[in-house]
């Protein structure tokens, strides 16, 4: 069974060097593992899964396949709402579930989806303070998408930035708010860039089922 390590690395917008730094190895070793010149052991699979923030079994399918809605078991009826708190550098995601909410149809086959409350009005009117935002763990944020960036500041706790993805290159990741403020992070410190789902993506099935209701766009 083939492993799609290189595809997942590129999907997460990571260089071989950044991946190696996170996994405690060298870029040359990552290259050999990607090109099947070194055996991909269970230990390496575990490290890649942790680096890419996916399950080990996900490495054996293409990232694009993770965004599809396969036929099969629905992944529960609820989505956890995770806590976000203020910290000296901005906001911090504690990992604690403070509540749960009914799972939208657009996430019914998505294992690992979560939601957070917008902590302030920097994303208003798209996401006003207190508005619930759903995050899909396998859909990569593109430039112009609303995104949540998790990163580490000077070896400290995991910090969260929320905004419109303005830049994601080999050196920096930048977010901007709807009010013009900009937040820039070094690529090497970024843990994950998650995409905030739109209403159309979350409830597309309901809209197709009731075309005359007039839910708006």
C-alpha positions as CSV (number, residue, x, y, z in Angstrom):
1,X,0.0,0.0,0.0
2,X,1.6,3.3,-1.0
3,X,2.2,6.1,1.5
4,X,1.6,9.7,0.3
5,X,4.1,11.5,2.5
6,X,5.2,14.0,-0.1
7,X,1.7,14.8,-1.1
8,X,0.7,15.4,2.6
9,X,3.8,17.6,3.1
10,X,3.0,19.8,0.2
11,X,-0.7,19.9,1.1
12,X,0.3,21.3,4.5
13,X,2.7,23.7,2.7
14,X,5.7,22.4,4.5
15,X,9.3,22.3,3.1
16,X,11.4,19.2,3.7
17,X,13.6,21.2,6.0
18,X,10.6,22.5,8.1
19,X,9.2,18.9,8.3
20,X,12.6,17.6,9.3
21,X,12.9,20.3,12.1
22,X,9.6,19.3,13.5
23,X,10.4,15.6,13.4
24,X,14.0,16.0,14.8
25,X,15.8,14.7,11.7
26,X,17.3,16.1,8.5
27,X,15.9,17.3,5.2
28,X,18.0,14.6,3.4
29,X,16.3,11.9,5.5
30,X,12.9,13.3,4.7
31,X,13.8,13.2,1.0
32,X,14.9,9.5,1.2
33,X,11.7,8.6,3.1
34,X,9.5,10.3,0.5
35,X,11.3,8.6,-2.4
36,X,11.2,5.1,-0.9
37,X,15.0,5.1,-0.5
38,X,14.6,4.5,3.2
39,X,12.1,2.2,4.9
40,X,9.0,3.9,6.2
41,X,8.7,2.2,9.6
42,X,5.8,2.6,12.0
43,X,7.9,5.0,14.1
44,X,8.3,7.2,11.0
45,X,4.6,7.0,10.2
46,X,3.8,8.1,13.7
47,X,6.1,11.1,13.4
48,X,4.7,12.1,10.0
49,X,1.1,11.8,11.3
50,X,2.0,14.0,14.3
51,X,3.7,16.6,12.1
52,X,0.8,16.7,9.6
53,X,-1.8,16.5,12.3
54,X,-3.6,13.6,10.8
55,X,-4.1,9.9,11.6
56,X,-1.6,7.3,10.5
57,X,-4.1,5.6,8.2
58,X,-4.7,9.0,6.4
59,X,-1.2,8.9,5.1
60,X,-2.2,6.0,2.8
61,X,-4.7,8.1,0.9
62,X,-4.3,11.3,-1.0
63,X,-5.1,14.6,0.9
64,X,-7.7,15.4,-1.8
65,X,-9.5,12.2,-1.0
66,X,-9.9,13.2,2.6
67,X,-12.1,16.1,1.6
68,X,-14.6,13.9,-0.2
69,X,-17.7,12.6,1.5
70,X,-17.4,8.8,1.3
71,X,-20.3,6.4,1.7
72,X,-20.2,4.9,5.1
73,X,-20.7,5.6,8.8
74,X,-21.5,9.1,9.9
75,X,-19.0,10.3,12.5
76,X,-21.3,11.1,15.4
77,X,-24.0,13.7,15.6
78,X,-22.1,16.3,17.6
79,X,-19.0,18.5,17.1
80,X,-16.9,19.6,20.0
81,X,-16.6,23.4,20.7
82,X,-13.0,24.0,21.9
83,X,-12.0,26.7,24.3
84,X,-10.0,29.8,23.2
85,X,-8.6,32.0,26.0
86,X,-6.7,35.3,26.0
87,X,-2.9,35.2,26.6
88,X,-0.1,37.8,26.5
89,X,0.6,37.0,22.8
90,X,-3.1,37.0,21.7
91,X,-5.2,33.9,22.0
92,X,-4.5,30.3,23.0
93,X,-6.5,27.1,22.2
94,X,-6.4,25.0,25.4
95,X,-7.8,21.9,23.8
96,X,-10.5,21.7,26.4
97,X,-14.0,21.0,25.1
98,X,-16.4,23.5,26.6
99,X,-19.6,22.3,24.8
100,X,-20.8,20.6,21.7
101,X,-23.1,21.4,18.8
102,X,-25.1,19.5,16.2
103,X,-22.9,18.3,13.3
104,X,-23.6,20.2,10.0
105,X,-24.2,17.9,7.0
106,X,-21.0,19.2,5.4
107,X,-19.0,17.6,8.3
108,X,-21.0,14.4,8.9
109,X,-18.3,12.2,7.5
110,X,-15.4,14.3,8.8
111,X,-13.5,12.8,11.8
112,X,-11.7,15.5,13.8
113,X,-13.8,18.5,12.9
114,X,-14.2,21.1,15.7
115,X,-15.7,24.4,16.4
116,X,-14.6,27.6,18.3
117,X,-16.4,30.8,19.2
118,X,-14.9,33.9,17.5
119,X,-13.1,35.6,20.5
120,X,-13.5,39.2,19.3
121,X,-14.9,41.3,16.5
122,X,-11.8,41.4,14.3
123,X,-13.5,39.2,11.7
124,X,-16.9,41.0,11.8
125,X,-19.2,41.1,10.0
126,X,-18.2,37.7,8.5
127,X,-17.7,36.2,12.0
128,X,-18.7,38.6,14.8
129,X,-17.5,38.1,18.4
130,X,-19.2,35.0,19.9
131,X,-20.1,33.6,16.5
132,X,-19.5,29.8,16.1
133,X,-16.8,28.9,13.5
134,X,-16.4,25.3,12.2
135,X,-13.0,24.0,11.2
136,X,-12.3,21.1,8.8
137,X,-9.0,19.4,9.7
138,X,-8.3,18.1,6.1
139,X,-9.2,21.0,3.9
140,X,-6.2,23.3,3.3
141,X,-6.8,27.0,3.6
142,X,-6.2,28.9,0.4
143,X,-5.2,32.6,0.1
144,X,-8.4,34.7,0.8
145,X,-10.0,32.0,3.0
146,X,-10.8,32.6,6.7
147,X,-8.3,30.6,8.7
148,X,-7.1,29.6,12.1
149,X,-3.3,29.5,12.4
150,X,-1.8,27.6,15.4
151,X,1.8,28.5,16.1
152,X,4.4,28.5,18.9
153,X,6.0,31.7,20.1
154,X,9.6,31.4,21.4
155,X,9.1,27.8,22.5
156,X,6.1,28.8,24.6
157,X,2.5,27.5,24.4
158,X,0.5,27.1,21.2
159,X,-0.9,30.5,20.1
160,X,-3.9,31.0,17.8
161,X,-4.3,33.6,15.1
162,X,-7.6,34.1,13.3
163,X,-8.1,36.0,10.1
164,X,-8.1,36.0,6.3
165,X,-5.1,34.1,4.9
166,X,-3.0,36.7,3.1
167,X,0.3,35.0,2.7
168,X,1.6,31.5,3.1
169,X,5.1,31.1,1.5
170,X,8.2,29.3,2.5
171,X,9.2,31.9,5.2
172,X,6.1,33.5,6.6
173,X,2.3,33.1,7.2
174,X,0.2,36.2,7.4
175,X,-3.4,36.9,8.4
176,X,-5.4,40.1,8.1
177,X,-8.6,41.1,9.8
178,X,-11.6,42.8,8.2
179,X,-10.5,46.0,10.0
180,X,-7.1,46.1,8.3
181,X,-4.8,44.8,11.1
182,X,-2.1,42.2,10.0
183,X,-0.5,39.4,11.9
184,X,2.7,37.7,10.5
185,X,4.3,34.5,11.8
186,X,7.5,32.7,10.8
187,X,6.7,29.6,8.9
188,X,8.9,27.5,11.1
189,X,6.8,28.3,14.1
190,X,3.5,27.4,12.5
191,X,1.9,24.2,13.6
192,X,-1.2,24.2,11.4
193,X,-3.2,26.4,9.1
194,X,-6.8,25.3,9.4
195,X,-9.6,26.4,7.1
196,X,-12.8,27.9,8.6
197,X,-15.8,26.4,6.7
198,X,-18.3,28.7,5.0
199,X,-22.1,28.4,5.6
200,X,-22.6,27.1,2.0
201,X,-20.1,24.3,2.6
202,X,-21.6,23.4,6.0
203,X,-25.2,23.3,4.9
204,X,-25.1,22.6,1.2
205,X,-27.2,19.5,1.4
206,X,-30.0,21.2,3.3
207,X,-30.0,24.0,0.7
208,X,-30.3,21.5,-2.1
209,X,-33.1,19.6,-0.3
210,X,-35.2,22.7,0.2
211,X,-34.5,24.9,-2.9
212,X,-37.6,27.1,-2.4
213,X,-37.0,28.1,1.2
214,X,-34.8,31.0,0.3
215,X,-32.0,30.7,2.8
216,X,-29.8,33.1,0.9
217,X,-26.2,32.7,-0.2
